[in-house]
Amino acid sequence: MSETYGLLCFSKHWWNPLLWSHYADRHKGICLGFDVSDAYVFKINYTDLRTPFTLPLTENKMDGILSTKYSGWSYEDEWRMWVQLEEPDPEASNYYFREFDGDIELKEIIVGPLCSVSQSKLTAAMRAYSPQPKIIKARLAFKSFKVVKDQRGLDSITQE
């Protein structure tokens, strides 16, 4: 199955600082915001108990196992999408990519609080996308443990 299918994993929200710490190079990366068709995603269930692994393994049991994670990960508020793996991209170290289309649309790019990417570099990378995704610069909130929109925008980035 792992040679035929892959999983795209999404979070419902981008404001959680743990997500930025774990998945965005400790706040130095970016987050891509997508609009994904509900028909193709499923919500992860969080629990303290493992789903029993019993035979025969039915499709229903497999769905339960593949959509369950330990409750300690619940901050992710994760949704997943199965994708069929076609040919890997030979120019990208054999990684697989899924094209954006009507079922998965790039809507926004959130630039991490410690990310130093330049506006010109972002603009050049987004040139081929239509419609253009919204670019949001993020910062750490002053009075809560959240990552929020920086009202100064990309002007707040210190150029190296």
C-alpha positions, 0 to 999 in steps of 0.5 A: 500500500505504501508504494501506491498511496500517500497521505497529505496531512493538514491542520485545521488552524495555523495559530498553534506554536507547537505546529510551528516548532515541530513542522516549520523549522522552529518558526523559521519556515512557512505554512501553506494554507489550502482550501480542500474539498471535504469529499477527499479529507477525513478527520483524525480521532484522538484517544488514549487507547490503541485501536485493537489490531485483530484479524481479519483486517476489514476495510472498516478496521483499517480506516479506524487504525489509519484515522486514530492518533494518541490524544497528546497530538490533538493540538494538531487538529489534523485532517488527512487526504489519501493520494495515489502516488504516480511517478516521483519527481526525479529532479526533487530527490524522488519526492512525490507531489500532488498537483493543485486543482479544484479539490486542493487549492493553495489559498495562503502562504503564512511566513513564520515568525522567524522566517527571513524570506524576502518578499521578492523571492516569495513573489517570484515563487508565486508568479505561476499561481493563479489566483495568487495566494494571500501572503501573511506574515506571522508573529508570536502573540503578545498576550497568549500562546498563539501565532498571529498575523503580523499587521506590519506584513512582510515589512517586518522581515529583517533582510539578511 
